[in-house]
Amino acid sequence: MTKKLIVFVALIFSVIGYSQENTSSPYSYYGLGEVKFRGTQSSRAMGGLGIQGDSISLNLLNPASYSHLKLTTLAVGGTTTFTNLKNETEDGKAKRTSLDYLAIGIPMGKFGASFGVLPYSAVGYKIQNVTTNNEGQQIKKTFSGEGNVNKVFFGGAYSVNKNLSFGADVQYNFGNIENESIEGLSIVQLGSRERNISKISGASFNFGGLYNRKWNEKIDVYASFVFSPEARLNSSNERNLATVTYTANGTEVVNDDIDINVNDTKISIPTRMLFGLGLGEKNKWMLGTEITFQSNSQLTNRFNDAASSNVTYKDGQKFVLGGYYIPKYDSFSSYLNRVVYRAGFRYENTGLVIKDKEIDDYGMNFGLGLPLGFSKIDIGFEIGVRGTTYYNLVRENYFNLSVGLSLSDKWFKKRKID
């Protein structure tokens, strides 16, 4: 058991040291970037539903689920995203692959614990804009950004009885975000560059509850609740101004640069409240819904600059409807009858308002859970749309291919003494 824990901790540190650009959304410019989905691939395939605890699967969406585990479970998952970006005049394509989570859950009787690492948000975009000044000269502006905010978490849960459990997570958030803008005449290989770097750090918390009871002999009713209070993270900020030129092969050469003193700031992870309700037949089917309220009006720019006079934040909401079906979970004659078939729908008002236009995000999900003894492989597909082309904004049509691996075993075994 000790060797397995050491290997897992080593994996966590290797993930922490691995930097990845796991978004290509221009909307990741705002706030802390594009907030990533926290759950496992089995939850993602149901639209992001997390109202159930499971004996051999981690539910990272609700910490109260950890005490439902009966076997030690290691979970890892990743996603490849294919995106088509379009505004009123242009379109483009992008592809990104990212690690979504690496976590372990450990049962302890009525207690349960989990720890691991997963991304909170990501920044990744590059936008070029050409305008004409009063002298008729073309001005080329390039805006780019990259970075991630990751979090290491540790959580515990307690089952009051077979129907009710409570849990909590403590998370340490950390990462670097870099934004850069370059402006110059299109016909001259010379420009001015502004580079802003923020080093993000700070703690956040997550509290949850799960409840289930029998409706009748076959049907169970499920209810879930998650509360995440506002977290104020530290943003240590740097700004550099420079004059740059470009060689024939496009290499950037810095001629003169100067560091500008800017204030460190506080930036929020907004308050979030989630309520869920569902019903189903154990090991057969489940249908549920969740609604999330998020105080995105607490969001601010990292440098307290007016990033855009046309940008505001308002409180956001997310609605999820999803479920699963298993033809016959204990079938010996047909493997397909033991497969978990999942589907879901998700609609989110992100709270981001640009040019008085709300940026919405919605998607359809489908997935399969392929059993391998007490372990499983989860495969999920998502088709979604974010944003709009109105007022020359960007609409993102994306397709996500997600794969997760869940390995369950009994790590803690009593030694026999002769």
Secondary structure, 3 states (H helix, E strand, C coil): CHHHHHHHHHHHHHHHCCCCCCCCCHHHHCCCCEECCCCCHHHHCCCCCCCCCCCCCCCCCCHHHHHHCCCEEEEEEEEEEEEEEECCCCEEEEEEEEEEEEEEEEEECCEEEEEEEEEEEEEEEEEEEEEECCCCCEEEEEEEEEEEEEEEEEEEEEECCCCEEEEEEEEEEEEEEEEEEEEEECCCCEEEEEEEEEEEEEEEEEEEEEEEEECCCCEEEEEEEEEECCEEEEEEEEEEEEEEEECCCCCEEEEEEEEECCCCEEEEECCEEEEEEEEEECCCEEEEEEEEEECHHHCCCCCCCCCCCCEEECCEEEEEEEEEECCCCCCCCCCHHHCEEEEEEEEEEEEEEECCEEEEEEEEEEEEEEEECCEEEEEEEEEEEEECCHHHCCEEEEEEEEEEEEEEECCCCCCCCC
